[in-house]
Amino acid sequence: MMAEANELIKRYNANMLYFGDDLVISSPHRAKELTESITKLCQPVEYSVSCRFDILNRMSDELLREMKRTGCRIMGLGIESGSQRILDIMNKKITVENIITGMRRLKDAGILPTVSIMVGQLTETVEDAQKSIDLMLQTIKYDKNINYAFTIATPFPGTELYNIAIEKGVLKNHYNFYQKFNPIKQFGKVSVNLSNMSDAKVEETLHKLQIEYKKEKRKQIGNNANRVEYCRCLTFRIYNKINKIIFNKLPNNKICARIKKPYIWTYEIIQIILDKWRLYLLGCYKIDMKNFIKKISPRFFLILTKLTKILIIPLCLNNNASKNYKVIENPNLNELKVKYNDVWKNNSIPGEQIKLTNKQLSNYLVIAPMKSAVDLLKKIDTSGKKILEIGCSSGYYSEVFRRAGFDIEYEGCDYSETFIKLAKKTYPEINFKICDATMLNYNNNQFDIVISGCCILHIVNYAKAIAEAARVSNQYILFHRTPILHCNKTTFLTKTGYNVEMLEIFFNEEELIDLFCKNNLVIKSINIHAKFKVNGINEPIFMKSYLCEKI
């Protein structure tokens, strides 16, 4: 194994080795052999290993420090649960206290843990799952650099859990497993449930774990590290956009290669600087960078801010029609209904919107919201299905779906009479109606798929609108273009849209998911297609689309 590693290091000038098999460290003796072999490689490298927690417990602190000294940067570990009852059922041979102690020992040695937790284990209850959340939060508070991954327990063939599923009759035969499990569409969904929770509750718990982790991680890391990480992502987006617009269109010759080379070099240098800065702020980079930061930070952020204004707005925001956001403090819902309920009936809005959508339709596959809707619908069977779009405006998404090749029976409804007249004129072959999203004039389960198109964010009684969308759908609901907050509560704002003052709602994701669950909706897939900041809100807003299934 080490001979192959040495050959690959020489061939590719590698500086990092990843050992994915946990048998690489099947015992403390084996770990000692690995550290000795690493020092004999042709050049120094860092490395990542996978390890069982019961083996980590048998490794001495001296051995962990030796692994760190020889380049061990990351250790992957499977906690799987924070409940001692579940750990015993899984025969993990560890205690919750062992897990907490092991995390502390890794931090003291300077090795970064990457840890996995599974929900939906055999006989797992809501109380067991809460213990997993509590353990995750406790360890993050001690070591902010722990990286967690969360999955749903799946009984794969060859495992003891699989045999139990067969014995209990949850799986009828081997073929039945492959009927239930789709490795592409099944991500984040229950395929075979052996827990004492419903499928919806297991999936809800997974989302809760992810949200709580993001909140606590952001809190422990602090604003400075989050800003630097945002700059890294922003730089990457700008780099890709410029590549796509300019450099990828240049001829493949030596002159163009020379032009592109300093551009790539500059990007890589910026990413290296940002990454070292991030690691320094996280406490992982131990060299003294105070003087470095003092020298470059004012100038660097000035340059990056200018680049953002020049490049990111026109390249990444796709001509956003919204501006002048203002948070409404202590909103009175009845007053908001009276003031903003009929705003979308303003006769000037359709004309302003059509100017924007006509430009976007020709490039619908690169316009983020349109591409998001297309990508999510491709995840399900749409052939011959009846689709209703609530808040269809001029009906232009029917054109998006037609260009994308969907074989569907599309209908649309909107609150605005002017929009519906425009839709009927533009697409006379399609059935359009004037409808209030909170009182839909359709039968229960009338449509196979319902799309709430950038709709609930403008409705004060959004809970009723969600319930109505669920009522008229027979199977799927797509809540499209929904602004999401992860830390703050659901927030009401005013904004200027299409030159008209209107209401907009930013939803707390956990509150929104609770509403989905109350209406028997399970999230099948989520697509994030924008991220932006608003004055008065101390976190970024993510524009998401949720594809839900009715159960």
N, C-alpha and C positions, 0 to 999 in steps of 0.2 A: 504493500500500500504506500509506504513512504518513498519507495523507489519511483513509483508512478507520480507521486506528488512532486518529487524533485525534478523529474523530467518535464512536468507541466510548468513548474516555476521557471525553468530555463527557457522553455519554448515561448511562453507568453509574458515573461517578466512579471509574474504574478506577485502580489504582495498580501494576498488573503487566501486562506484555505478554509473550506466549509466541509466539515465531516457530518453528514446528515444521519448516519446510522448510529443509534445509541449503543450498539455493540462495540463501537470504538472505545467507549469508556464503560466496559461491562463490569469493572471492579476497580478499586483503588490502585491495585498493582498495575492494571492495564493503563490507567491514567498516568502513572509514574513512567511507564515505558514510552507513552506518547510524548511526554515532556522531554525525555532524553533524546528521542528520535528527531523532534522538532529542531533541537539545537544543532543537529548534524546536517541539516539541509544546506543547500548551496548558498542561500542568502536568508537573512532574517525575514520572517513573515508573521502576520497576525493570523489567528485562526478561531473558528467557531465550532463548538461541539454540542451534541445532544446527550442528555444524561437522565437517568432515572433518579427520583428523589431519594429512594432508599439507598442508592449507591453514594449520592452526595453526602448523606448522613454518615457514611463510613469513611469518608475522605477527611484527612486532617487539615487544619488551617494552614499548616506549613506546605502541604501539597497544593492547596489552592493558590497560595502565594507564588509557588514555583510555576504553576500553570500560567499565572498572570505575567510572571517575569519572562517566560519563554514566548509570550505573545497571545495567550488566550484572551480574547476580547468579549466573546459572547458564549453563554451556556443556555441551551434550550431545555426547558423542563415542562413536564405535564403535571400540573396540580390537579386538574379535572374537576375538583369540588372543594368547597370550604366546609362541607358537612362531614363530620367524623363517621356518621352512619353510612354515607355513600362511599367514602374512602374504604371502609371495611368491606362493603359489598363488592367493590371493585378489586379487592385484595391488593391495594396499593402498598401495604406494609409500612405505612407512615401515619403520623398523627398530624393534626392541624398545627400543633406546637412545633413539630419537626419542620413544617413548611415555613413558618414564621422565622425560626432559627436559621434555617438554610438560606433564606433571602438575606438576612442580616449578615451572615458569614460571607456570602458572595459580594455584598456591597463593601464589606471591610477588606476583602481581597482585591477589589477593583474590577470584578468581572460583572458584565451586564447580563442580568437574567431576561430571557424572553420566555414568557409563561403562557400556557394554554388552559382554559377552563371550558368544560362542556356542560351544557344544560340538557335536561331530558334524560338523565341517567335512569337506570333500572330502579323503579319504585320512588323516584325523586318527587318530593313535594314542593310546594311554594316556600315552605319554611326552610327546606334544604337549600333551595336556590338563593334565598335571601342570605344564608350563611356564606355562600360563595361571593355574593356582592360585598358583604361585610369584610371578608378576608381580603378581597382585592383592594378595597378602600384602605384597610389597615396597612397593607404592605406598600401601597403607593405613597402613603404619608411618610413612611420611613425611607423609602428609596424612590424618588420621583422619576428615575430613569428606567424603571422596570417597564418593559413592553408586554402588553397582554394581547392575546388573541382569543376570540370567543367563537365557539361552534355549537351545533346541536349534535348530541350523541346519535350515531348511526351504526347499527349492527352489521358490519361488513362480513361477507362470507369468510369463514376460517376463524372467526373470533368466538369466544364463549358467549358473548351477548347475542350473536347470530343464532347459536344453537338454542338459546333460551327463547328467542323469538319464534323459532320453528316449533319448539315444544309447547309454547303457549298458544300456538295457532295464529299468532299475529301475522306470521308469514306462512302461507300455505305450502310453498315449495321454493326451490332455488330461483326459478324463473320469476316468481312473484316479487322477489326483491328487486330485480332489474326493471320490473314494471313500475314499482313504486319510486325507485331512486333514479334521478336524472342528474348527473354531475354538473350540468350547466344550469338548468333551470331550478335545481333543488337547493342552491346555495341559500343558507339562512332559513330553510323550511324543514318541517318534520317529514321524514319519509316513513319511518317505522317508530311508533311511540310505545315505549315500555315504561314510561314514568307514570306517576299518579296525577298528572296534570293533563288537561286537554291540549290538543295540538295548538290551538290559539294561544293558550297560556304559556306554553313552551316558547313559542316564537315571540310573544310579548316579553317574556323574561330575557330572551337573548337581546332584544332591542334595549331593554332597561339596563342590562349589563354594559352594553356599548355606550349608552348615553352617560351613565354614572361614571364610567371610566374616563370618558372625554372631559367631563366636568372637573373631576378631581385632578386629572393630569394637567389640565390647563391651569388650575388653581395652584398646584404645587410647582409647576415649571416657572410661572410668573410671566409678566407681560413682555419683558425684554427678550427672553428666549422665543416666545411665540411670535414676536415681531420679526426676529431674524429668520425663523422658519418660514414665515409668510414671504419674506424677501427672497428666500431660496426658491420657493414655488413660483413667485412672480417672475423671477429671472428666467426660470425654465420655460414659463409660458411665453415670455417675450422672445426668447431664443428660438423656440419652435415656430412662432408666428413669422418672425423675420426669415427664418429658413424657408418656410412654405411660400412666402410672398416673393422673396428675392432669390436666395441662393439655390434653392432646388430647381429654379427655372433657368439657371445659367448653364451654358454648354459645359460638357465634361472634358475640359482641356487643362493644360498646365497653368495658363494665365489665370483662369477662374479659380483653380485650386489654390494658387498663391494669394488671390484676393480673399478667399474664404478662410485660409489658415489663421491669420491674426484674429479674425472674428471668433473662431472656435477657441483659440488660445485665451482670448480675453474672457470668454464665457467660463471656461474651466477655472481660470484664476479666481474669478469672482465667486464661483461656487466653493472653491477650496477655502477662500478667506471666510465666507459666510459659515461654512460647516465648522471650521476651527473656532470661530466666534461663538457659534451655537454650543459646541461642546464645552467651551470655556464657561459659558453662562450656566450650563448644566452641571458644572463641577467635574466633568470628565477629562478636561484638557488642563493639565496641571502646570504648564509653563506660565510664566508671568506675562500676561498680555495687557496689563494696564496701560503701559506706555503706548503700545500698538493701538489700542482702542481709542485712547485720547487723541492720537494723531490722525487716525483715519475716519473716526465716526462722523464728525460734522460734515466733512467734505463728501464722504461716501454716501451718506443719506441724502445730502443735497442733490448729488448726481442721480441717485436712484429715484428720488421723488420727481425730478424733471423727466427722467425716462418714462416713469409711470404715466405722467400727464400727457407726454407726447405720443407714447406708443400703446399703453395698455387700454386707454379709453377707446380710441378708434378701432383697435384690433380685436379686443376681447369682449366688449360689452354690447356689440351688435345694435347700435343705435337705440339705446334704451330711451323710451319716451317719458320716463318718470324723473321728477326732480323736486327740490324744495321740501324734503321730508321734515315733518315736525311731530314729535311725540305728543300724544294727548295725555295729560296727567289726570288721573281719577276720572276716566270716561263715564259719562252718563249715557247708557245704551239707548234709552228712549229718545233723548235729544239727538243722538247721532243718527237714529233711524229717520227722524223728522227732517234733519238737515241734509243727509247724504243719500237717502233711499232712492231718490229719483235722478241722481246726478247722471247715471248712464243713459237716461232718456234725452240728454242734451243733444240737439240736432247737429252740433258742430263736431262731435266726437267721431262719427263714422267717416267723415271726409278726411280728418287728420290721420285716422288709423289706416285708411286704405292707401294713403301715400307711402306709409312705412311698409305695409305688408306686400304691396306690389313689388317693391325693391327686393324684399326678402324671398319671395316665392321662387324666383329663378335660381336662388342659391340655398334652397331649403335644407340640403344635406349638411351645410356648414353653419347654418343658423342654429345656435344651441337649443333653444326651446323646441323648434320644429324637429330637429334631429332626435331630441329626447323622446318626444311622443312616438316617433316612428320606431325608434330602437325598442321602446317598451312594448309596443303592440306586436313587434316581431317575436317577442318571447312567448306569445300565446297563439292559439289557432284562431285566425280571424276570417277564414274562408267562408264566404256566404253569410256572415254574421250581421245581425241588425245592431247598428251603433247609433246612440243618441249623444250629441254634444250639447251640454248645458252651458249657456254663455257663448254661443257660437259666433256672435257679432256678425260679420259679413259672410260667414260660411267658408272663409278661406282655408280652414284646415281640411275641408273636403277635398280641396285641390291638392293640398300636401299629401293626403292619403292616396289620392288618385295617381299622383306622380311617383309615389313610392311603390305602386303596384298592388295595393291592397284590393282584394275582391270583397267588398263590403256593401251593405245597404245602409247608407248614411242618412240620418235626420238631424235637424238642428233646432234649438229654441233659444230665445234671448228675451231679456226684459225690455229691450228697446224696440219700439215700433219702427223707428228709422233704420236700425240695423237689419231688421227682418225684411223690410221693403228692399233694401240694397241686396240682401242675400238672395231673395226671390228673383230679382232682376238679373243678378250675376249668374246664378245657377238655377234656372227655371225648372229643371228636371228633378230637383230635390225638394222634399217636403220640409218647410220651415214653419215654426209657430212662435207666437208671442207668449212667453211663460215666465212666471216668477219662480226662481229656483227653490224657494221655500214652500211652494204649492204647485207642484208639477201636474199638468193636466194629462197624465198618462196612467195606464194600468200598472198594477203590481207585476214585477218580473217581465215587463213588456219587451225589454231590449237585452240582447246578449252582453253587450258592452256599453257602459255609460262613461262618458268623458266629461268631467267637471273642468271646463277649460278656463283656467285663470279666473275663477269665478268666486270661490268661497272667501278669498282674501278681501273682497269688496262688500261682503254681506255681514251686517251686524249680527243677525241670527244665523251664524254659520253652522251651528250644531243642527238646526232644522234642515239646512241645505244639504248637509252630509247625509242625514237620515233619508231625505227625499231621493237623493241619488242612489242610495242603497236600496230603497223600496222599488224603484222602477227597473233596477238591474236584475238580470237572472243569474249572472255569473261574475263579471269583472267590472270594476270601477277604476278609472284612471283620474286621480286628482292631480291635474297638470299645473305646473308653474305655481308652487306654493312656497311663500317665503318662510323660512324656518329659523328659530332661535334655539340654541341648545342649553343655555344657562338661564336667561331671563324668562319671566312669565310672558304669556301671550300679550302683545302690545298693540294698541290702536294708534294710528298715525294719520295725519293729513298729508297730502302731496299734491303736486301739480302734474296731471297727466293729460296729454293732448290739449294743453292750455286751459284746463278746467281743474278747479280744486275738488278733490275727491278723497274718499276714505280708503285706507289700506290697513290690513291686519297682518302682523308678523306672528306666527304661531309658535308657541313652545312645543317642541316635537313630542315630548312625553304626553302633554295634554291632548295633542292631536291624535296620537296613537290610541289613547284611552277612548276617544270618541269613535275611532274606527272599530275598536273592540266591542263597544256598546252596540254597534250596528252590525255585529257579526261579520266584520271585515278583517281579513288577514292579509298583511302586506306580503306580496309575492316578489316585488322588486322595487328598488329605489334608484332614481337617476338624479344626480346633482349636475346642474347645467349652468350655474352662475354663483358668484360670491361677491358681496359688496358690503360697504360700510355706510352707516347713517349716523349723523351727529346726534348725540343724546343716547345712543345705545352702545354699551361697552363691549360688544362682541360682534364678529362678522355675521352677516345674514346670508344664509344659503338658500338658493332657489332650487327646490326639489320637486320631482314628480313621483307620485306613489302609485304603483299598480297594485290594486287590492283584489282579493278574491272573496266572494260571498260564500259563507259556509252555513 
